[in-house]
Amino acid sequence: MVRPGLAHRPDATELRQAYDRAGSTVPAQIMDGVTFLAGIYLAISPWIVGFSGFGGLAINNLIVGLTVAALAMCCASAFGRTYGVSWVVPVLGVWTIIAPWVISGRPATTATIWDNVVTGAIIFLFGLGALAFAANYRQHEQGGTPREAGTPGGQW
């Protein structure tokens, strides 16, 4: 399936392959890998840290963690087709940070707060990195010249 912005371009397949290669660069792989690991950790953290009595927060972390891991896998495997949803990862990172205060039925413990804040910050920061890749992709799609990720001002 070709994105609407690329539908009228005769080289749409070549562009997608080029951006899949750009998403395969070392900085992109590191970002996607760390984001994936942070998502997996978030999903299992209630049982590692011990969120006893925080059932709602444990379920939230499981669902959000698996979602982050799935999005990271999608971006890692097919960036040219999934760049449009990369904005969701930083949003999930912010949600993870505020979740102990929003979800828990009782006051959150220091362990639950630290776990969610640190993991959420990692997800947020590396999600912003994926968003930067997406911004470069969109800029090029609209006729601009993107910067190569990892090299400020570098050309492709």
N, C-alpha and C positions, 0 to 999 in steps of 0.2 A: 504494500500500500504506500502510495506516495503522499507526502504531506501537501496540503493545499498550496503552500508557498512555493513548493518545488514542482507542482503539477505541470506548469507550462515550460519547464526547463528540460531541454533534450538530454542533458547530462545528469539527471536526477540520481540515477544509480551510481554514477561515478562520484558524485558529491557525497552520497550516503556512505560509500566505501571510504572516501577520504576522511570523513568525520568519525567513522568507526575506527580508522587507523589513529586519528587524533585522540580518541578516547582510549586507545591502547598504549599511549605513551606512559613512561614510567611514573610521572606525577599523577596521571589519572588512575593508574593501577594502584598506586599507594593510597590515594584518596578513597577509591572504591573498596579496597581491601580493609582499610581501617574502619570505614563506615560499616562494612559488612560485619566485622568483628565486634564493633560497638553495638550493633543491632542484636547480634547473637548474645552478647553479654547482657544487654538490657533484658532480653527475653528470659534468661536463666538467673538473673541477679536476685530475684526474690528468694530463690532457694539457696543461693550462695551466701547472701548477706543475712538472710533469715527475717523475712517480713512477716513474722507470726502476728496474727491479728490485723493485718492489712490486706485482706482478701481483694478488695477493689483495686488497690494499687498494684498488687501482684498480677492480677489479670490484665490491668492496663499495660504494665511493663511487658508482659508476654506478647500481647497483641501489637503494641507499638514496636517492640524489638523485632518481631518477625516481619512486620511491614517494612521497617528500615532495612533489614537484611535483604528482603526481596527486592526493594528498590535499588539497593547497591548492586545486587547481582544483575538486575536488568540493565543498569547503566554500564556495568562492566562488560556485559556480553553483547549489547546492541545499542551503543550510545546514539547512533544515528537515528534510531527509531524511538528512543525513550527519553531524549533530552528534554522534551516538553513537560515531563513530570518531575524534573529534578528539583523544582521549587518546593516540593512537598517535604524533602528531607530536612532542611533547616526549620521548617514549621514544626515537624515532629520533634526536633531537638529542643525547641523552646517549650513545647508541650511537656516533654519529659522533665525539664527543669522545674516547671510550675506544678506538675502533677501531685507531688506530696502534699501540697497545701490545698489543692482543689478537690482531690479525690478522697483522701483518707477520712474515715469517719471519726477518728480520734487524732490527737496531736501526733504528728510524725516524729519519729525518733531521729537522732543524729545520724545513724547509719543509713536510714532510708533517704534522708535529705542529701547527704554527701553522695550516696550512690547515684541518685537521680540527677543531681546538679552536675557532677563530673561527667557522667555518661552523656547527659543531654548537651553539655558544652562541646564535647568531642563530636557528637552527631551534628550539632549546629555548625561548628567550624568546618568540618569536612563536607557537610552539605552545601555550605557557601562555596566551597571549591568546585563542587559539581555544578553549582549554579553559574559560576564564572565560565566554565566550559560551555554551558548552554547559552550564555550570553554571547560568547564568541561565535557559536554556531549560528544563532539567530542573526547576528550582525552580518555575517558572511552571506547567509541566506537572502538577506535584504539588499545585498550589493556592496556592503562594506568590506573592509579588510580586517580579518580577525588577528589578534595577537596570538602567538604560539603560547600555549599554557606553560608556565614555568619559566618563561623568559620575557620579562617586561619589555614590551615594544618590539619583540622579535616577530618576523614575518614567517608565514608558512611557506 
